[in-house]
Amino acid sequence: MKASTRTTYGSPDVITVKEVEKPAPKANEILVRVHATTVNRTDCGALWGKPFVFRFFIGLFKPRNSITGTDFAGVVEAVGEKITSFKPGDRVWGFDDNTLPSHAEYMAIDGKKPILKIPTGFTFEQAAASAEAAHYAYNFLNKVKLEKGSKALVNGGTGGIGSAATQLLKSMDIYVTAVCHSQYDERVRALGPDRIIHYDQGDFTQDHEKYDFVFDAVGKSSFKPCTRILKDNGIYISSELGPGAENLYLPFITSIKGGKKVIFPLPIDISKSLAYVADLAEKGKFKPLIDRTYSLDQIKEAFEYVNSGKKIGNVIIKMPT
Ligand SMILES: NC(=O)c1ccc[n+]([C@@H]2O[C@H](COP(=O)([O-])OP(=O)(O)OC[C@H]3O[C@@H](n4cnc5c(N)ncnc54)[C@H](OP(=O)(O)O)[C@@H]3O)[C@@H](O)[C@H]2O)c1
């Protein structure tokens, strides 16, 4: 079978797409024929081995998985004798932020990893695109107490995380202002926000509205300027560490001081996030934003594009079928 492989950390130049042996599932494993996967920001972190702390989970000196990948959507080809929850022919999707050998035509995966049946009506591409960013979006939002009518601002409405967050917030009846470049107005409007601010035409931190929650889903702003648009007990969350890694210590300082707070959530429980997103998808309340589609042979280009920080939602790798 064909797979995207590497033996060392580095830029997309370390990747070789080549023929490797098709895996055989062990007793506790599921063999999946991968139909679609994505290249996402976690894949980029795993390719470069950055931040360094990530290597404690994915291989200190060299990547533990020589095949790249973190998410997949496909069809169960075979199951080991201990697997009872899936059978050949099931349409499945999943994600593991500590990497999976999913940039390949076939993948053997431990049955205990986060794997779910694909939501009804979803294509393989849509399922793969509903994993990584939606998992992070869900984990950032579920740490904040919001109720119907609360106001949230999402900076980076075009991003994988931002586009998922906008939809998750709208499904909770939250008033959402999304921030994006004016050229993407139409695509972001389709996600259902109540208002859009174009960052090329004005600074969102000067907005006249006050928000219960400011989510900087691209980490391009920071807590201090956002305090201006936060309500008295408003919450600020960024998907990045912020200047001087301030989002690591500001949660302690702001929780002691009281008032406007910073939270820096650690994304956990992938199965729970995927189940939540699948439920919304079944109800027609979540549809991932999809940007470009590449073939497996073009995966280096896909990595370069995703690493540029310019992708709109999710970048698909469509497998030969
Ligand atoms: N904390 C975590 O656990 C975790 C996990 C995964 C990812 N991340 C981080 O979260 C961030 C977002 O990831 P992602 O996959 O959602 O990113 P992404 O899809 O690459 O999103 C970047 C998007 O932001 C837009 N953008 C760039 N500058 C902007 C600005 N000043 N204001 C508004 N939008 C802007 C870009 O479009 P234009 O430039 O064309 O406007 C692009 O569409 C990344 O920095 C990533 O490293 C964190």
The ligand as a Gaussian input file, in Angstrom:
#p B3LYP/6-31G(d) Opt

LIG

0 1
 N       -3.913000      24.782000      22.004000
 C       -4.085000      23.683000      21.247000
 O       -4.260000      22.588000      21.776000
 C       -4.069000      23.795000      19.748000
 C       -4.389000      22.697000      18.951000
 C       -4.401000      22.835000      17.557000
 C       -4.071000      24.057000      17.016000
 N       -3.704000      25.097000      17.820000
 C       -3.371000      26.408000      17.267000
 O       -4.586000      27.058000      17.015000
 C       -4.426000      27.950000      15.941000
 C       -5.538000      27.763000      14.956000
 O       -5.466000      26.476000      14.361000
 P       -6.376000      26.211000      13.088000
 O       -6.100000      24.853000      12.586000
 O       -7.767000      26.604000      13.372000
 O       -5.697000      27.282000      12.135000
 P       -5.907000      27.552000      10.609000
 O       -7.067000      26.758000      10.116000
 O       -4.585000      27.446000       9.970000
 O       -6.425000      29.056000      10.698000
 C       -5.776000      30.113000      10.357000
 C       -6.865000      31.052000       9.775000
 O       -6.811000      32.270000      10.465000
 C       -6.906000      33.341000       9.541000
 N       -6.193000      34.495000      10.085000
 C       -4.877000      34.787000       9.991000
 N       -4.615000      35.936000      10.628000
 C       -5.780000      36.366000      11.161000
 C       -6.140000      37.476000      11.947000
 N       -5.253000      38.396000      12.340000
 N       -7.416000      37.612000      12.330000
 C       -8.348000      36.706000      11.956000
 N       -8.066000      35.614000      11.202000
 C       -6.790000      35.448000      10.819000
 C       -6.250000      32.778000       8.275000
 O       -6.769000      33.355000       7.117000
 P       -6.225000      34.761000       6.545000
 O       -4.821000      34.952000       7.004000
 O       -6.326000      34.617000       5.063000
 O       -7.193000      35.745000       7.120000
 C       -6.665000      31.307000       8.332000
 O       -7.889000      31.070000       7.669000
 C       -3.049000      27.672000      15.329000
 O       -2.194000      28.712000      15.744000
 C       -2.652000      26.356000      15.955000
 O       -1.282000      26.236000      16.122000
 C       -3.735000      24.990000      19.162000

